[in-house]
């Protein structure tokens, strides 16, 4: 479960970085780069959501040691 949380956090960080980069390109008027980075941000965000949901589902399960 902790590994899934860590992976989700990494994806969130990548999404945030891609969003910031897209914003920088937007300020420069470079639409092609804005689109590319915004699409990457969406992909990272989607993956982070899936991992977070998976981790949440696993946390509700009983584990026998």
C-alpha positions in Angstrom: 0.0 0.0 0.0 2.8 2.4 0.9 4.5 1.8 -2.5 1.2 2.7 -4.3 0.9 5.9 -2.3 4.5 6.8 -3.2 3.9 6.2 -6.9 0.7 8.2 -6.8 2.6 11.1 -5.1 5.3 10.9 -7.8 2.6 11.1 -10.5 1.0 14.1 -8.8 4.4 15.9 -8.7 5.0 15.2 -12.4 1.5 16.5 -13.2 2.2 19.7 -11.2 5.5 20.2 -13.0 3.9 19.7 -16.4 1.2 22.2 -15.5 3.7 24.8 -14.4 5.7 24.2 -17.6 2.5 24.6 -19.7 1.8 27.9 -17.9 5.3 29.2 -18.7 4.8 28.3 -22.4 1.4 29.9 -22.3 2.9 33.2 -21.1 5.3 33.1 -24.0 2.5 32.4 -26.5 3.9 29.0 -27.5 0.6 27.1 -28.1 2.2 23.9 -29.4 4.2 23.5 -26.2 1.3 24.5 -24.0 -0.8 21.7 -25.6 2.0 19.1 -25.3 2.7 19.8 -21.6 -1.0 20.1 -20.7 -1.6 16.7 -22.3 1.3 15.2 -20.2 -0.2 16.8 -17.1 -3.5 15.2 -17.8 -1.9 11.8 -18.3 0.1 12.1 -15.0 -3.0 13.2 -13.2 -5.1 10.3 -14.5 -2.4 7.9 -13.5 -2.1 9.4 -10.0 -5.9 9.1 -9.6 -5.8 5.4 -10.5 -3.0 4.7 -8.1 -4.6 6.6 -5.3 -7.9 4.7 -5.9 -6.0 1.4 -5.9 -4.3 2.3 -2.7 -7.5 3.3 -1.1 -9.1 0.0 -2.1 -6.2 -2.0 -0.8 -6.2 -0.1 2.6 -9.8 -1.4 3.2 -8.7 -5.0 2.9 -7.6 -7.2 5.8 -4.1 -8.6 5.5 -3.1 -11.7 7.4 0.5 -11.8 8.6 
